[in-house]
């Protein structure tokens, strides 16, 4: 998609205005946006979030994505590709499915991948890890952070978060029982 410089500047300015408006909203107003539903839900589904999660607001990235879609803005908050992956990647994916790689892996990641990561860590960083006992593959940093906090923190532990920080650190610590 080609966008002229002026149109891009206007879109960025609009996105910044929407972002500022979002950030200046009270937590209650942001929470209201999270809990507003367009379609009715069964009574058993209307309880809402747990007490420890009630103060959380929607992530800024998710809100910016929603607003970008609503106003037709260029989404600078998230890396959505506007192109298909290379055909070699699509072919490899199709081949993997045909060859039976279509089930969940073990919870700590595919053995072959963990061994490849261990080799790369050794080659590039001169760090030796046992891929069977010291490496875990996750679906992303948010999952990795949450899994680490749940494994390491006990209820009431104190977590210090230095700025600048990733917006999920606070909520992840709270959900893990820390303060």
mmCIF file of the C-alpha atoms, coordinates in Angstrom:
data_MODEL
# 
_entry.id   MODEL 
# 
loop_
_atom_site.group_PDB 
_atom_site.id 
_atom_site.type_symbol 
_atom_site.label_atom_id 
_atom_site.label_alt_id 
_atom_site.label_comp_id 
_atom_site.label_asym_id 
_atom_site.label_entity_id 
_atom_site.label_seq_id 
_atom_site.pdbx_PDB_ins_code 
_atom_site.Cartn_x 
_atom_site.Cartn_y 
_atom_site.Cartn_z 
_atom_site.occupancy 
_atom_site.B_iso_or_equiv 
_atom_site.pdbx_formal_charge 
_atom_site.auth_seq_id 
_atom_site.auth_comp_id 
_atom_site.auth_asym_id 
_atom_site.auth_atom_id 
_atom_site.pdbx_PDB_model_num 
ATOM 1   C CA . UNK A 1 1   ? 0.000   0.000   0.000  1.00 0.00 ? 1   UNK A CA 1 
ATOM 2   C CA . UNK A 1 2   ? 1.495   3.334   -1.041 1.00 0.00 ? 2   UNK A CA 1 
ATOM 3   C CA . UNK A 1 3   ? 0.649   6.369   1.019  1.00 0.00 ? 3   UNK A CA 1 
ATOM 4   C CA . UNK A 1 4   ? 1.652   9.932   0.236  1.00 0.00 ? 4   UNK A CA 1 
ATOM 5   C CA . UNK A 1 5   ? 3.842   11.789  2.744  1.00 0.00 ? 5   UNK A CA 1 
ATOM 6   C CA . UNK A 1 6   ? 1.070   14.231  3.654  1.00 0.00 ? 6   UNK A CA 1 
ATOM 7   C CA . UNK A 1 7   ? -1.519  11.464  4.107  1.00 0.00 ? 7   UNK A CA 1 
ATOM 8   C CA . UNK A 1 8   ? 0.948   9.470   6.190  1.00 0.00 ? 8   UNK A CA 1 
ATOM 9   C CA . UNK A 1 9   ? 1.723   12.506  8.375  1.00 0.00 ? 9   UNK A CA 1 
ATOM 10  C CA . UNK A 1 10  ? -2.017  13.132  8.876  1.00 0.00 ? 10  UNK A CA 1 
ATOM 11  C CA . UNK A 1 11  ? -2.585  9.480   9.748  1.00 0.00 ? 11  UNK A CA 1 
ATOM 12  C CA . UNK A 1 12  ? 0.277   9.495   12.244 1.00 0.00 ? 12  UNK A CA 1 
ATOM 13  C CA . UNK A 1 13  ? -1.048  12.697  13.807 1.00 0.00 ? 13  UNK A CA 1 
ATOM 14  C CA . UNK A 1 14  ? -4.537  11.155  14.052 1.00 0.00 ? 14  UNK A CA 1 
ATOM 15  C CA . UNK A 1 15  ? -3.050  8.041   15.671 1.00 0.00 ? 15  UNK A CA 1 
ATOM 16  C CA . UNK A 1 16  ? -1.155  10.168  18.192 1.00 0.00 ? 16  UNK A CA 1 
ATOM 17  C CA . UNK A 1 17  ? -4.328  12.103  19.047 1.00 0.00 ? 17  UNK A CA 1 
ATOM 18  C CA . UNK A 1 18  ? -6.262  8.861   19.527 1.00 0.00 ? 18  UNK A CA 1 
ATOM 19  C CA . UNK A 1 19  ? -3.393  7.483   21.631 1.00 0.00 ? 19  UNK A CA 1 
ATOM 20  C CA . UNK A 1 20  ? -3.318  10.593  23.837 1.00 0.00 ? 20  UNK A CA 1 
ATOM 21  C CA . UNK A 1 21  ? -7.091  10.477  24.268 1.00 0.00 ? 21  UNK A CA 1 
ATOM 22  C CA . UNK A 1 22  ? -6.870  6.822   25.218 1.00 0.00 ? 22  UNK A CA 1 
ATOM 23  C CA . UNK A 1 23  ? -4.058  7.400   27.724 1.00 0.00 ? 23  UNK A CA 1 
ATOM 24  C CA . UNK A 1 24  ? -5.864  10.313  29.328 1.00 0.00 ? 24  UNK A CA 1 
ATOM 25  C CA . UNK A 1 25  ? -9.009  8.238   29.923 1.00 0.00 ? 25  UNK A CA 1 
ATOM 26  C CA . UNK A 1 26  ? -9.555  7.065   33.456 1.00 0.00 ? 26  UNK A CA 1 
ATOM 27  C CA . UNK A 1 27  ? -8.870  3.405   34.248 1.00 0.00 ? 27  UNK A CA 1 
ATOM 28  C CA . UNK A 1 28  ? -12.621 2.967   34.825 1.00 0.00 ? 28  UNK A CA 1 
ATOM 29  C CA . UNK A 1 29  ? -13.385 4.320   31.343 1.00 0.00 ? 29  UNK A CA 1 
ATOM 30  C CA . UNK A 1 30  ? -10.779 2.023   29.798 1.00 0.00 ? 30  UNK A CA 1 
ATOM 31  C CA . UNK A 1 31  ? -12.189 -0.928  31.755 1.00 0.00 ? 31  UNK A CA 1 
ATOM 32  C CA . UNK A 1 32  ? -15.663 -0.035  30.474 1.00 0.00 ? 32  UNK A CA 1 
ATOM 33  C CA . UNK A 1 33  ? -14.319 -0.344  26.920 1.00 0.00 ? 33  UNK A CA 1 
ATOM 34  C CA . UNK A 1 34  ? -13.060 -3.813  27.795 1.00 0.00 ? 34  UNK A CA 1 
ATOM 35  C CA . UNK A 1 35  ? -16.322 -5.042  29.278 1.00 0.00 ? 35  UNK A CA 1 
ATOM 36  C CA . UNK A 1 36  ? -18.739 -3.538  26.743 1.00 0.00 ? 36  UNK A CA 1 
ATOM 37  C CA . UNK A 1 37  ? -20.195 -6.310  24.626 1.00 0.00 ? 37  UNK A CA 1 
ATOM 38  C CA . UNK A 1 38  ? -22.037 -5.953  21.344 1.00 0.00 ? 38  UNK A CA 1 
ATOM 39  C CA . UNK A 1 39  ? -23.797 -9.302  21.621 1.00 0.00 ? 39  UNK A CA 1 
ATOM 40  C CA . UNK A 1 40  ? -25.401 -10.933 24.651 1.00 0.00 ? 40  UNK A CA 1 
ATOM 41  C CA . UNK A 1 41  ? -23.468 -13.655 26.449 1.00 0.00 ? 41  UNK A CA 1 
ATOM 42  C CA . UNK A 1 42  ? -24.775 -16.577 28.528 1.00 0.00 ? 42  UNK A CA 1 
ATOM 43  C CA . UNK A 1 43  ? -25.310 -15.768 32.215 1.00 0.00 ? 43  UNK A CA 1 
ATOM 44  C CA . UNK A 1 44  ? -22.438 -18.064 33.168 1.00 0.00 ? 44  UNK A CA 1 
ATOM 45  C CA . UNK A 1 45  ? -20.069 -15.922 31.076 1.00 0.00 ? 45  UNK A CA 1 
ATOM 46  C CA . UNK A 1 46  ? -20.982 -12.487 32.489 1.00 0.00 ? 46  UNK A CA 1 
ATOM 47  C CA . UNK A 1 47  ? -19.132 -12.709 35.803 1.00 0.00 ? 47  UNK A CA 1 
ATOM 48  C CA . UNK A 1 48  ? -16.243 -10.567 34.586 1.00 0.00 ? 48  UNK A CA 1 
ATOM 49  C CA . UNK A 1 49  ? -12.578 -10.632 35.506 1.00 0.00 ? 49  UNK A CA 1 
ATOM 50  C CA . UNK A 1 50  ? -11.206 -11.838 38.823 1.00 0.00 ? 50  UNK A CA 1 
ATOM 51  C CA . UNK A 1 51  ? -10.668 -9.311  41.614 1.00 0.00 ? 51  UNK A CA 1 
ATOM 52  C CA . UNK A 1 52  ? -6.930  -9.202  40.965 1.00 0.00 ? 52  UNK A CA 1 
ATOM 53  C CA . UNK A 1 53  ? -7.515  -8.428  37.280 1.00 0.00 ? 53  UNK A CA 1 
ATOM 54  C CA . UNK A 1 54  ? -10.268 -5.822  37.647 1.00 0.00 ? 54  UNK A CA 1 
ATOM 55  C CA . UNK A 1 55  ? -7.899  -2.861  37.626 1.00 0.00 ? 55  UNK A CA 1 
ATOM 56  C CA . UNK A 1 56  ? -6.176  -3.958  34.417 1.00 0.00 ? 56  UNK A CA 1 
ATOM 57  C CA . UNK A 1 57  ? -6.886  -2.037  31.279 1.00 0.00 ? 57  UNK A CA 1 
ATOM 58  C CA . UNK A 1 58  ? -6.639  -3.235  27.744 1.00 0.00 ? 58  UNK A CA 1 
ATOM 59  C CA . UNK A 1 59  ? -3.099  -3.184  26.408 1.00 0.00 ? 59  UNK A CA 1 
ATOM 60  C CA . UNK A 1 60  ? -2.157  -0.002  24.598 1.00 0.00 ? 60  UNK A CA 1 
ATOM 61  C CA . UNK A 1 61  ? -1.078  -2.065  21.579 1.00 0.00 ? 61  UNK A CA 1 
ATOM 62  C CA . UNK A 1 62  ? -4.452  -3.806  21.334 1.00 0.00 ? 62  UNK A CA 1 
ATOM 63  C CA . UNK A 1 63  ? -6.346  -0.542  21.787 1.00 0.00 ? 63  UNK A CA 1 
ATOM 64  C CA . UNK A 1 64  ? -4.237  1.188   19.114 1.00 0.00 ? 64  UNK A CA 1 
ATOM 65  C CA . UNK A 1 65  ? -4.852  -1.716  16.730 1.00 0.00 ? 65  UNK A CA 1 
ATOM 66  C CA . UNK A 1 66  ? -8.600  -1.501  17.298 1.00 0.00 ? 66  UNK A CA 1 
ATOM 67  C CA . UNK A 1 67  ? -8.626  2.278   16.816 1.00 0.00 ? 67  UNK A CA 1 
ATOM 68  C CA . UNK A 1 68  ? -6.435  2.044   13.711 1.00 0.00 ? 68  UNK A CA 1 
ATOM 69  C CA . UNK A 1 69  ? -8.896  -0.399  12.184 1.00 0.00 ? 69  UNK A CA 1 
ATOM 70  C CA . UNK A 1 70  ? -11.875 1.749   13.209 1.00 0.00 ? 70  UNK A CA 1 
ATOM 71  C CA . UNK A 1 71  ? -10.481 4.952   11.684 1.00 0.00 ? 71  UNK A CA 1 
ATOM 72  C CA . UNK A 1 72  ? -8.570  3.405   8.761  1.00 0.00 ? 72  UNK A CA 1 
ATOM 73  C CA . UNK A 1 73  ? -5.251  4.635   10.172 1.00 0.00 ? 73  UNK A CA 1 
ATOM 74  C CA . UNK A 1 74  ? -1.811  3.185   9.578  1.00 0.00 ? 74  UNK A CA 1 
ATOM 75  C CA . UNK A 1 75  ? -1.147  0.921   12.563 1.00 0.00 ? 75  UNK A CA 1 
ATOM 76  C CA . UNK A 1 76  ? 2.220   1.854   14.041 1.00 0.00 ? 76  UNK A CA 1 
ATOM 77  C CA . UNK A 1 77  ? 1.516   -0.006  17.285 1.00 0.00 ? 77  UNK A CA 1 
ATOM 78  C CA . UNK A 1 78  ? 1.849   -3.532  15.937 1.00 0.00 ? 78  UNK A CA 1 
ATOM 79  C CA . UNK A 1 79  ? 3.858   -5.168  13.188 1.00 0.00 ? 79  UNK A CA 1 
ATOM 80  C CA . UNK A 1 80  ? 1.158   -6.461  10.888 1.00 0.00 ? 80  UNK A CA 1 
ATOM 81  C CA . UNK A 1 81  ? 2.701   -7.448  7.571  1.00 0.00 ? 81  UNK A CA 1 
ATOM 82  C CA . UNK A 1 82  ? 0.851   -6.131  4.536  1.00 0.00 ? 82  UNK A CA 1 
ATOM 83  C CA . UNK A 1 83  ? 2.311   -8.835  2.291  1.00 0.00 ? 83  UNK A CA 1 
ATOM 84  C CA . UNK A 1 84  ? 2.161   -12.596 1.986  1.00 0.00 ? 84  UNK A CA 1 
ATOM 85  C CA . UNK A 1 85  ? 5.050   -14.613 3.378  1.00 0.00 ? 85  UNK A CA 1 
ATOM 86  C CA . UNK A 1 86  ? 7.569   -15.887 0.814  1.00 0.00 ? 86  UNK A CA 1 
ATOM 87  C CA . UNK A 1 87  ? 6.330   -18.936 -1.069 1.00 0.00 ? 87  UNK A CA 1 
ATOM 88  C CA . UNK A 1 88  ? 9.176   -21.034 0.374  1.00 0.00 ? 88  UNK A CA 1 
ATOM 89  C CA . UNK A 1 89  ? 7.781   -20.373 3.877  1.00 0.00 ? 89  UNK A CA 1 
ATOM 90  C CA . UNK A 1 90  ? 4.238   -21.293 2.801  1.00 0.00 ? 90  UNK A CA 1 
ATOM 91  C CA . UNK A 1 91  ? 5.525   -24.449 1.101  1.00 0.00 ? 91  UNK A CA 1 
ATOM 92  C CA . UNK A 1 92  ? 7.518   -25.441 4.206  1.00 0.00 ? 92  UNK A CA 1 
ATOM 93  C CA . UNK A 1 93  ? 4.412   -24.981 6.353  1.00 0.00 ? 93  UNK A CA 1 
ATOM 94  C CA . UNK A 1 94  ? 2.275   -27.095 4.028  1.00 0.00 ? 94  UNK A CA 1 
ATOM 95  C CA . UNK A 1 95  ? 4.992   -29.778 3.885  1.00 0.00 ? 95  UNK A CA 1 
ATOM 96  C CA . UNK A 1 96  ? 5.223   -29.863 7.698  1.00 0.00 ? 96  UNK A CA 1 
ATOM 97  C CA . UNK A 1 97  ? 1.472   -30.396 7.972  1.00 0.00 ? 97  UNK A CA 1 
ATOM 98  C CA . UNK A 1 98  ? 1.559   -33.169 5.337  1.00 0.00 ? 98  UNK A CA 1 
ATOM 99  C CA . UNK A 1 99  ? 4.423   -34.853 7.243  1.00 0.00 ? 99  UNK A CA 1 
ATOM 100 C CA . UNK A 1 100 ? 2.429   -34.962 10.469 1.00 0.00 ? 100 UNK A CA 1 
ATOM 101 C CA . UNK A 1 101 ? 3.829   -31.928 12.287 1.00 0.00 ? 101 UNK A CA 1 
ATOM 102 C CA . UNK A 1 102 ? 0.343   -30.754 13.165 1.00 0.00 ? 102 UNK A CA 1 
ATOM 103 C CA . UNK A 1 103 ? 0.060   -31.504 16.871 1.00 0.00 ? 103 UNK A CA 1 
ATOM 104 C CA . UNK A 1 104 ? 1.117   -29.640 19.978 1.00 0.00 ? 104 UNK A CA 1 
ATOM 105 C CA . UNK A 1 105 ? 4.766   -30.027 20.834 1.00 0.00 ? 105 UNK A CA 1 
ATOM 106 C CA . UNK A 1 106 ? 5.925   -30.870 24.317 1.00 0.00 ? 106 UNK A CA 1 
ATOM 107 C CA . UNK A 1 107 ? 5.300   -28.007 26.763 1.00 0.00 ? 107 UNK A CA 1 
ATOM 108 C CA . UNK A 1 108 ? 8.946   -26.921 26.643 1.00 0.00 ? 108 UNK A CA 1 
ATOM 109 C CA . UNK A 1 109 ? 9.325   -26.991 22.844 1.00 0.00 ? 109 UNK A CA 1 
ATOM 110 C CA . UNK A 1 110 ? 10.327  -29.352 20.066 1.00 0.00 ? 110 UNK A CA 1 
ATOM 111 C CA . UNK A 1 111 ? 13.545  -31.211 20.880 1.00 0.00 ? 111 UNK A CA 1 
ATOM 112 C CA . UNK A 1 112 ? 15.166  -30.436 17.514 1.00 0.00 ? 112 UNK A CA 1 
ATOM 113 C CA . UNK A 1 113 ? 14.448  -26.708 17.925 1.00 0.00 ? 113 UNK A CA 1 
ATOM 114 C CA . UNK A 1 114 ? 15.813  -26.609 21.492 1.00 0.00 ? 114 UNK A CA 1 
ATOM 115 C CA . UNK A 1 115 ? 19.011  -28.316 20.328 1.00 0.00 ? 115 UNK A CA 1 
ATOM 116 C CA . UNK A 1 116 ? 19.355  -25.829 17.449 1.00 0.00 ? 116 UNK A CA 1 
ATOM 117 C CA . UNK A 1 117 ? 18.915  -22.924 19.896 1.00 0.00 ? 117 UNK A CA 1 
ATOM 118 C CA . UNK A 1 118 ? 21.555  -24.410 22.224 1.00 0.00 ? 118 UNK A CA 1 
ATOM 119 C CA . UNK A 1 119 ? 24.003  -24.704 19.288 1.00 0.00 ? 119 UNK A CA 1 
ATOM 120 C CA . UNK A 1 120 ? 23.364  -21.097 18.264 1.00 0.00 ? 120 UNK A CA 1 
ATOM 121 C CA . UNK A 1 121 ? 23.788  -19.838 21.837 1.00 0.00 ? 121 UNK A CA 1 
ATOM 122 C CA . UNK A 1 122 ? 27.106  -21.682 22.028 1.00 0.00 ? 122 UNK A CA 1 
ATOM 123 C CA . UNK A 1 123 ? 28.316  -20.492 18.617 1.00 0.00 ? 123 UNK A CA 1 
ATOM 124 C CA . UNK A 1 124 ? 27.291  -16.829 18.874 1.00 0.00 ? 124 UNK A CA 1 
ATOM 125 C CA . UNK A 1 125 ? 27.341  -16.131 22.606 1.00 0.00 ? 125 UNK A CA 1 
ATOM 126 C CA . UNK A 1 126 ? 29.725  -18.808 23.908 1.00 0.00 ? 126 UNK A CA 1 
ATOM 127 C CA . UNK A 1 127 ? 27.055  -19.867 26.399 1.00 0.00 ? 127 UNK A CA 1 
ATOM 128 C CA . UNK A 1 128 ? 26.438  -23.558 26.999 1.00 0.00 ? 128 UNK A CA 1 
ATOM 129 C CA . UNK A 1 129 ? 22.929  -24.673 27.890 1.00 0.00 ? 129 UNK A CA 1 
ATOM 130 C CA . UNK A 1 130 ? 21.541  -28.165 28.161 1.00 0.00 ? 130 UNK A CA 1 
ATOM 131 C CA . UNK A 1 131 ? 18.672  -28.135 25.652 1.00 0.00 ? 131 UNK A CA 1 
ATOM 132 C CA . UNK A 1 132 ? 16.852  -30.868 27.556 1.00 0.00 ? 132 UNK A CA 1 
ATOM 133 C CA . UNK A 1 133 ? 16.896  -29.245 30.997 1.00 0.00 ? 133 UNK A CA 1 
ATOM 134 C CA . UNK A 1 134 ? 17.771  -25.553 30.579 1.00 0.00 ? 134 UNK A CA 1 
ATOM 135 C CA . UNK A 1 135 ? 15.884  -24.324 27.503 1.00 0.00 ? 135 UNK A CA 1 
ATOM 136 C CA . UNK A 1 136 ? 12.177  -23.760 27.001 1.00 0.00 ? 136 UNK A CA 1 
ATOM 137 C CA . UNK A 1 137 ? 10.538  -22.526 23.811 1.00 0.00 ? 137 UNK A CA 1 
ATOM 138 C CA . UNK A 1 138 ? 7.443   -20.362 24.246 1.00 0.00 ? 138 UNK A CA 1 
ATOM 139 C CA . UNK A 1 139 ? 4.963   -18.754 21.870 1.00 0.00 ? 139 UNK A CA 1 
ATOM 140 C CA . UNK A 1 140 ? 6.381   -15.323 22.628 1.00 0.00 ? 140 UNK A CA 1 
ATOM 141 C CA . UNK A 1 141 ? 7.838   -13.058 25.264 1.00 0.00 ? 141 UNK A CA 1 
ATOM 142 C CA . UNK A 1 142 ? 4.529   -12.514 27.051 1.00 0.00 ? 142 UNK A CA 1 
ATOM 143 C CA . UNK A 1 143 ? 4.076   -16.248 27.579 1.00 0.00 ? 143 UNK A CA 1 
ATOM 144 C CA . UNK A 1 144 ? 7.723   -16.634 28.575 1.00 0.00 ? 144 UNK A CA 1 
ATOM 145 C CA . UNK A 1 145 ? 7.453   -13.850 31.138 1.00 0.00 ? 145 UNK A CA 1 
ATOM 146 C CA . UNK A 1 146 ? 4.222   -15.201 32.634 1.00 0.00 ? 146 UNK A CA 1 
ATOM 147 C CA . UNK A 1 147 ? 5.568   -18.760 32.806 1.00 0.00 ? 147 UNK A CA 1 
ATOM 148 C CA . UNK A 1 148 ? 8.771   -17.515 34.466 1.00 0.00 ? 148 UNK A CA 1 
ATOM 149 C CA . UNK A 1 149 ? 6.923   -15.421 37.042 1.00 0.00 ? 149 UNK A CA 1 
ATOM 150 C CA . UNK A 1 150 ? 4.507   -18.241 37.890 1.00 0.00 ? 150 UNK A CA 1 
ATOM 151 C CA . UNK A 1 151 ? 7.441   -20.613 38.324 1.00 0.00 ? 151 UNK A CA 1 
ATOM 152 C CA . UNK A 1 152 ? 9.586   -18.291 40.434 1.00 0.00 ? 152 UNK A CA 1 
ATOM 153 C CA . UNK A 1 153 ? 7.255   -16.116 42.519 1.00 0.00 ? 153 UNK A CA 1 
ATOM 154 C CA . UNK A 1 154 ? 5.354   -16.998 45.656 1.00 0.00 ? 154 UNK A CA 1 
ATOM 155 C CA . UNK A 1 155 ? 2.221   -15.176 46.801 1.00 0.00 ? 155 UNK A CA 1 
ATOM 156 C CA . UNK A 1 156 ? 3.208   -11.846 48.333 1.00 0.00 ? 156 UNK A CA 1 
ATOM 157 C CA . UNK A 1 157 ? 6.720   -11.666 46.833 1.00 0.00 ? 157 UNK A CA 1 
ATOM 158 C CA . UNK A 1 158 ? 7.755   -8.168  45.860 1.00 0.00 ? 158 UNK A CA 1 
ATOM 159 C CA . UNK A 1 159 ? 8.689   -7.360  42.275 1.00 0.00 ? 159 UNK A CA 1 
ATOM 160 C CA . UNK A 1 160 ? 10.588  -4.213  41.301 1.00 0.00 ? 160 UNK A CA 1 
ATOM 161 C CA . UNK A 1 161 ? 10.036  -3.056  37.725 1.00 0.00 ? 161 UNK A CA 1 
ATOM 162 C CA . UNK A 1 162 ? 12.462  -0.531  36.264 1.00 0.00 ? 162 UNK A CA 1 
ATOM 163 C CA . UNK A 1 163 ? 11.328  2.025   33.685 1.00 0.00 ? 163 UNK A CA 1 
ATOM 164 C CA . UNK A 1 164 ? 11.019  1.938   30.781 1.00 0.00 ? 164 UNK A CA 1 
ATOM 165 C CA . UNK A 1 165 ? 9.272   -1.416  30.837 1.00 0.00 ? 165 UNK A CA 1 
ATOM 166 C CA . UNK A 1 166 ? 7.034   -3.648  28.762 1.00 0.00 ? 166 UNK A CA 1 
ATOM 167 C CA . UNK A 1 167 ? 3.409   -2.976  29.698 1.00 0.00 ? 167 UNK A CA 1 
ATOM 168 C CA . UNK A 1 168 ? 2.692   -6.594  30.694 1.00 0.00 ? 168 UNK A CA 1 
ATOM 169 C CA . UNK A 1 169 ? 5.300   -6.770  33.478 1.00 0.00 ? 169 UNK A CA 1 
ATOM 170 C CA . UNK A 1 170 ? 3.007   -5.228  36.113 1.00 0.00 ? 170 UNK A CA 1 
ATOM 171 C CA . UNK A 1 171 ? -0.123  -7.237  35.295 1.00 0.00 ? 171 UNK A CA 1 
ATOM 172 C CA . UNK A 1 172 ? 1.934   -10.452 34.959 1.00 0.00 ? 172 UNK A CA 1 
ATOM 173 C CA . UNK A 1 173 ? 3.501   -9.894  38.371 1.00 0.00 ? 173 UNK A CA 1 
ATOM 174 C CA . UNK A 1 174 ? 0.101   -9.240  39.950 1.00 0.00 ? 174 UNK A CA 1 
ATOM 175 C CA . UNK A 1 175 ? -1.481  -12.293 38.332 1.00 0.00 ? 175 UNK A CA 1 
ATOM 176 C CA . UNK A 1 176 ? 1.453   -14.306 39.649 1.00 0.00 ? 176 UNK A CA 1 
ATOM 177 C CA . UNK A 1 177 ? 0.539   -13.279 43.192 1.00 0.00 ? 177 UNK A CA 1 
ATOM 178 C CA . UNK A 1 178 ? 3.325   -10.746 43.661 1.00 0.00 ? 178 UNK A CA 1 
ATOM 179 C CA . UNK A 1 179 ? 2.946   -7.187  44.828 1.00 0.00 ? 179 UNK A CA 1 
# 
